[in-house]
């Protein structure tokens, strides 16, 4: 484990506010990466994906750059528009 990962883990254990914010950012990052991967695997630009699902291109951009806390409803709409199934898991 790197020094930065050790520091992050220590802060997560000792600081509930840090833990909460870390989890929020982690969720936004995972959603961003998943959407970008889905879009790129299908050879779509942000604009093309947005048109396909009936949303503004800016929505796709905000999800992908991590500035939007995307809802499950919106993720489900994206999945449906791409003929995919949205799967949510607890680990």
MOURVEN-V896986 format. One record per residue. N is the residue number from 1. RES is the residue in one letter. SS is DSSP state (H for helix, E for strand, C for the rest). PSI is psi in whole degrees, 0 to 359 (none if undefined). NEAR is the number of other ideal C-beta (glycine too) atoms within 12 Angstrom. Layout:
# MOURVEN-V896986
n=N res=RES ss=SS psi=PSI near=NEAR
n=N res=RES ss=SS psi=PSI near=NEAR
This chain:
# MOURVEN-V896986
n=1 res=X ss=C psi=133 near=9
n=2 res=X ss=C psi=165 near=8
n=3 res=X ss=H psi=320 near=9
n=4 res=X ss=H psi=320 near=10
n=5 res=X ss=H psi=322 near=12
n=6 res=X ss=H psi=317 near=12
n=7 res=X ss=H psi=316 near=16
n=8 res=X ss=H psi=313 near=21
n=9 res=X ss=H psi=319 near=17
n=10 res=X ss=H psi=314 near=16
n=11 res=X ss=H psi=322 near=18
n=12 res=X ss=H psi=320 near=20
n=13 res=X ss=H psi=326 near=13
n=14 res=X ss=H psi=352 near=12
n=15 res=X ss=C psi=102 near=15
n=16 res=X ss=H psi=326 near=12
n=17 res=X ss=H psi=316 near=12
n=18 res=X ss=H psi=316 near=18
n=19 res=X ss=H psi=314 near=18
n=20 res=X ss=H psi=314 near=14
n=21 res=X ss=H psi=323 near=16
n=22 res=X ss=H psi=315 near=22
n=23 res=X ss=H psi=318 near=17
n=24 res=X ss=H psi=313 near=18
n=25 res=X ss=H psi=322 near=19
n=26 res=X ss=H psi=319 near=18
n=27 res=X ss=H psi=317 near=23
n=28 res=X ss=H psi=319 near=24
n=29 res=X ss=H psi=316 near=22
n=30 res=X ss=H psi=319 near=22
n=31 res=X ss=H psi=318 near=32
n=32 res=X ss=H psi=313 near=27
n=33 res=X ss=H psi=317 near=18
n=34 res=X ss=H psi=317 near=26
n=35 res=X ss=H psi=316 near=39
n=36 res=X ss=H psi=318 near=24
n=37 res=X ss=H psi=314 near=17
n=38 res=X ss=H psi=313 near=29
n=39 res=X ss=H psi=313 near=29
n=40 res=X ss=H psi=323 near=17
n=41 res=X ss=H psi=334 near=13
n=42 res=X ss=C psi=6 near=20
n=43 res=X ss=C psi=34 near=10
n=44 res=X ss=C psi=145 near=24
n=45 res=X ss=C psi=169 near=17
n=46 res=X ss=H psi=317 near=28
n=47 res=X ss=H psi=317 near=17
n=48 res=X ss=H psi=318 near=18
n=49 res=X ss=H psi=315 near=33
n=50 res=X ss=H psi=316 near=27
n=51 res=X ss=H psi=320 near=16
n=52 res=X ss=H psi=325 near=25
n=53 res=X ss=H psi=0 near=30
n=54 res=X ss=C psi=34 near=16
n=55 res=X ss=C psi=160 near=28
n=56 res=X ss=C psi=149 near=17
n=57 res=X ss=H psi=327 near=21
n=58 res=X ss=H psi=330 near=15
n=59 res=X ss=H psi=315 near=27
n=60 res=X ss=H psi=316 near=36
n=61 res=X ss=H psi=317 near=22
n=62 res=X ss=H psi=324 near=22
n=63 res=X ss=H psi=312 near=36
n=64 res=X ss=H psi=331 near=31
n=65 res=X ss=C psi=3 near=19
n=66 res=X ss=C psi=11 near=22
n=67 res=X ss=C psi=356 near=17
n=68 res=X ss=C psi=131 near=24
n=69 res=X ss=C psi=95 near=19
n=70 res=X ss=C psi=139 near=30
n=71 res=X ss=C psi=161 near=17
n=72 res=X ss=H psi=322 near=15
n=73 res=X ss=H psi=315 near=13
n=74 res=X ss=H psi=319 near=25
n=75 res=X ss=H psi=321 near=30
n=76 res=X ss=H psi=321 near=18
n=77 res=X ss=H psi=320 near=24
n=78 res=X ss=H psi=313 near=35
n=79 res=X ss=H psi=313 near=24
n=80 res=X ss=H psi=317 near=17
n=81 res=X ss=H psi=337 near=26
n=82 res=X ss=C psi=11 near=27
n=83 res=X ss=C psi=44 near=12
n=84 res=X ss=C psi=165 near=22
n=85 res=X ss=C psi=131 near=12
n=86 res=X ss=C psi=126 near=23
n=87 res=X ss=C psi=126 near=11
n=88 res=X ss=C psi=133 near=16
n=89 res=X ss=C psi=152 near=6
n=90 res=X ss=C psi=134 near=4
n=91 res=X ss=C psi=none near=4
